[in-house]
Amino acid sequence: MTGVLGRDHPGSGRPVRVAVDATPLLGHRTGIGHSTAALLEELADRLDVTLRAYAVTWSGRRNLATLVPHGVTPCARRVPARAARWLWRRADHPRIERWTGPVDVVHGTNFVAPPSRAPAIVTVHDLTCVRFPELCTSDTLEYPRLLRRALDRGAVVHVVSDTVADEVRDTFSLAADRVVRIYPGVMSVTGGDPASGRALSGRDRYVLALGTIEPRKNLEALVRAFDAVAADDDTLGLVLAGPDGLGASRVHDAIAGARSAARITTLGYVDDPTRADLLAGSTAFAYPSLYEGFGHPPLEAMSVGIPVVATRAGALGEVLGDAALLVDPSDDDALASGLARVVTESALRDELVERGRTRTQRYSWTASADEMAALYRRVER
């Protein structure tokens, strides 16, 4: 779908009134939270769309008004998450308009589109909950049933890559026009201080990995691969920055058992300025994921000139193309070899940096908002 409505063009008639799920903005933001925030920032300035943000939470809605962009109206009435999802898995009530008031379109930004009088769009970022249920929390395992109910009510699916589009169509037997791919933009990384990043790592040279410490990110393999590289490179470190998630203890056990354990630093969740510092100071970025629907962190690294080693998993090949050194996610030796090459071969580093900067130009939040606004107009009754 091509964007057809610019931010200064109201389109035909009045603006489309959209209820948007802003729950991902609450708490420590994951990639979904950051991408939801970036999309809202772009949409908030448009004349052809008006936004009302709701949050499926009992207590967190008190923070909503401080988190949504200027121009987005927060809906502060309580939506008890557990009770609402229990009902939404079984029935088509309560409708979201009970909290938002009348709207033309409802956009569920994170797998769940609640019952509504208005037509709905539901964003599916990946199908981990279907393809790899063993890697999911109990909350995430609710998504397929909630998604199926939304589809039965006629929801249109927004996906972030062609890879996920194909998976959704196949898994849920949907017609092509029920699934719309709109790429997100690249997360902004500004003001990073390389010296601060190196101070956090404790080393002048380090490989960086960003993201939740969970099985899908395949960080045990990264620890093993780094251990092999570190045996021949005594100045290199590894930094893992991200909160503990499902199965994080296995990664920490792998670190404790590594020969190079003293050179592996775990920082937990880091804020955006610290994230920028770590990227700016890094020698290379590693993204050994077992499955991804898009892949924001490696694009962030590319945007600031850091070479990337990633896996050919899920949509990563589609999104990163030839701008990253791609390896098989099940091949520790290939991962180790890729890391060793990227941190030592200057010609390869320069080539990946140049390709990476070019690649990131494909992904624009302005273009994403244009296409999303066009989709809202398409589905409104």
N, C-alpha and C positions, 0 to 999 in steps of 0.2 A: 504494500500500500504506500502511495506517495503522498507526502504532506502537501496540502492544498490551501491551508489557511494560515496566513502570517499573523504575527502577534498584533499588528495594527489594523487588521481587517476583521470586522465583526461577523463576516459571513452573511448568510441570508437570514433576516429576521433577528429576533432577540438572541442573546447568548444562551448556550446550552448550560443548564443547571446540573452540576455533577456532584454527587456525594462520593467522596474518596475516603477509603480506609487509610487513616494515618497512624494506625497502631504501630507499624514498624519504626516510627520516629521515637517511640518511648524507650527508655532504658539505654543500655550500651548498644550502639547501632552496629548491626551486621551489614553485609553488602546490600541486602534488601532494604534496610533502613536508609542507608546512604543514597541508594538509587531512587527510592520513593521521595526523599527530601529534595533531591536534585530535580526530579520531574516536577514536583509541586512548585519549586522556585521558578521554573520556566513557565508553567501554566498560569501562575498567579498574576502575571503582568498582561495577560492576553485580554482582548476585548470580546472575543467570541466564546469565552468560557467563564462561568462563575463557579467557584468551588466551595463546598461545605465539607469540612473534615470531621469524620467520626473516628472513635477509637473503641475497640472491643475490649474494654477493661472496666473494672469496678472502681478502682482508686486512681489509676493513672490519668484519667481524663482531666484531672486538676492541672496537669502540666501541659495539656495539649495547646492551650492558647499561646504559651511561650515558645512552642516548637514549630508551629506552622508559619509559613511566610506571611508577610503583610499582604492583605488582599484575599486571604483564605479565611473563611468564617469557621471557627471551631464550634462543634456541637458538644456542649459540656455535660449533657445528661448522661447518667451512668448507664453503661451497657455491661451487665455482668457476664464476663467471658465464658465461664464454665457452663452456666445455665443457658446462655444464648446458643452456644455450640451444641449442647445436648439437644435443645429443641430443634435447631436448624438441621441436625442429622436426621430428624424424624418427621418434621412438619415444615410447612411453608409460613410459619409465623414464629415470633413477631416480626413484622416487616421493618426494614431499617428506617423507613420514613417516620416511624414512631419517634425516632431520635433526630432525624435530619429535617423533617418537614418535606413538602412536595419537591421532587427533583425530576429531571428528564432522563438521567442516566445514573447508574450506580457502578462505581469502579472498585472492585475488590483487589487491592494491590498485592496481596500475598496469599494466593491459592483459594481464598474463601470469599464468595460473593453471597451476601445474605439475601433472604427472601425480600422482594420489593415489588411495588406496583410498577415501577419504571424498569425498562430493560437493563440488563447487567452485562458488564465486562469483567472477566476474572483473569488476573495475571498469573501465569504459571511460569516460574523461574527455572524449574527443572522437574524431572520425574524421579528423584531419588526415592520418594516414598513408594513408588511402584517398582522400580528396577532394583533398588537395594534396600528393602525394608529392614534388613538386619543392621543397617547403619543409621537408623532413625530413632528418635525419641517417640514416646507414646503420643504426644501431641501431634507430631508430624504425621504419624500413621493414620490420623483422622482425616487427612486431606483428601484422599481418593473418594471417600464416601461423600464428604461435603462438596467436592468438585462435581461428582456425578449428579447430585441433587440440583446444583446450579445449572448444569448442562441440560438436565431434564426440564428445567424451567425456561430454557432457551438462551442461556448466557452465551456470549461470544468470548472466545479465549484469546487473550493477548499473550504472546510468547516473546522471549528475548533473543531467540536464534532460530535458524532454519532447522537445526538439529532437533531442538525441542518441539518445533512445529510438527515435524514428521512423527516424533514419538507420541505426541498428544493425539494426532489424527489416528494413528494405528491403535493406540491403547483404548481410546474411547469411541472408535468408529465414527469419526466426525467428517462431515463434508469439508472440502477445502476452504469454503468461504466462512466457516465457523471458527477458523483459527487464523489469526493475523500476526505476522512477525513484525515487530518494531524494535530495532536495536536501541539499547540505551546509549547514553554518552559515556565518556571517560570521566571518572571522578577527578576533581581538581586537586592537584598537589602543589602547594605554593609555600615559599619561604623556608624550605628545608635547609638546615645547617649541617653540612657534612661532619664538622668537628664534633657536634653534639651527638650525632649518630654513632660515630666511632667511640666516643666516650661511653655511651650506653652499652656498646658491644664489648668494650674492653680491648678492642683490637683495631688496627688500621685497615685490615682487610677482612671482610666477612661476607658470607652468603646470607641473604635475608629471606625469610618466609613469613608472610602475613596471613592471618586467618584463624578461625576457631580451631583449637586442637581437638580434632575428632577423627574417626576412622576414614571418612571420605577424603580427607585431605592427604592421607597416605604419608604422614610425617615420620612414621617408623622407618619407612623405606628411605626417606631423606636422611635420617640419622645414620642408617647403615651406609648409604652412599657417601655421606660426608666423612664418616670414619675411614673409608677406603682412601678418599682424596687426602684427608689430613695426614695420613701415614707418610705421604710424600711431600707435604707442604706444611711446614711447621709454623707458619705465620698466619694461616687462614683460620677464621672462626665461623661459627654458625649461630644465627640469631633467629629464634622463633618468637614472634610477637602476636599474641591473640589469647582470648580467654579460654579456659578449659571447658570442653564440651563432653559429649558422650564418649566414654572410653579413653579419656585423656591420661589415665594412669598408665596405660600401655606405652604411650609415648614417653612419659617420664621414666618408666622402667627401662626403656630402650636407651634413653640418655644416660641413666645411671650405669648401665652395663657397657657403654661405649668406651673404647680405648681413649678417645678424644673428649671424654665427658667434660674436662676442665675448660675446653674451648667452645662449649655449647652453652648459650645463654638463653633462658626463657624469661620473658618480660611480662606475660599476662596481657590483659587488655591495655592498649595504648591509645591516647587521644590523638586527634588529627595532627597537631603540631609535632608530636613525638613521632608519629607515623612518617611525616614528611622528613624529619631529621634522619630517621633510620634509612629511608629510601635514598636520600641525598648522599649518605656516607657509604652505602653498600658497594661491594665489588660486583656482585651478581644477585639476581633474584631467582628463587626456586619456587616452582608451583607444581608439585608432583601428584596432583589430585587424581583420584580414581574415576571421578565423574563430575562434570560441570555443565550447567545450562548456558553459561556465558563466560565469566572469568574476568572480574574487574581488577583484582590486584596486579596481575601481570601487565595489563594495559597501563595502570598507574605507574608501574616501574618504567615501562617504555616511554611514557610521556616525559619523564625527567632524565632520560638517557642512560638507563640501567639495562644491561643485557639480561635476557630471560632464558632460563631452561624450564620447560614445562612438559607435560605429557600429552599424548594424543588421546585424550579421554573426553567423551561427550562432545561438547561444542568447541573445545579449545583449538582444535585444528582449523575449524571454520573461522573463529574469531581472531586468532593470532596469526594464522597463515604462515608465511616464511619469515616472519619477523622474530620468531623465537626458535631456539633449538629444541625440537620436539623428540621425545623418547617414549618408549612403551612403558605404561605405568607399572607393569609387573616385572620389569627388568632392572634390578638394582645396579647391575654392572653398566648398563647403558646410561642410567642416571648419573652414576659416578663419573663415567667418561665425559658426559656432557658438562658436568660441573667443572671438571679438570680443564677441559678445553676452554670454556668461557672465562675462567679466571687466569689463564696463562697465555692464550693466543690472542695477541693484540689485533691482528687483522680480522679475526672472527668477531671479536668484541666490537670493533668499529663498524663492521657490516651489520651486525644485529642492532646496534644503537641507531644507525641511519634508517634501517628498515622499520624499527620500532616507532620512531618518531613519525614516519610516513603512515604507518598502520593506524596509529591512534587518530589520525585526521579523518578516518572513516566514520568515527562514532561521535556524534554531536548531540548535546542535550536540546539544542534549539530544533534540530531536525526531528528528534524524538518527540518533542512537544507538538510540533506541527502535525506529525502523523497521528499522534494520540488525539489531538483536537479534531482531526478529520474523522477518526474512528468514532468519537463521541457523537459527532453530527450524523454519521452513517447509521448508528444503531438507535438514536432517539426516535420515538414514535411520532 
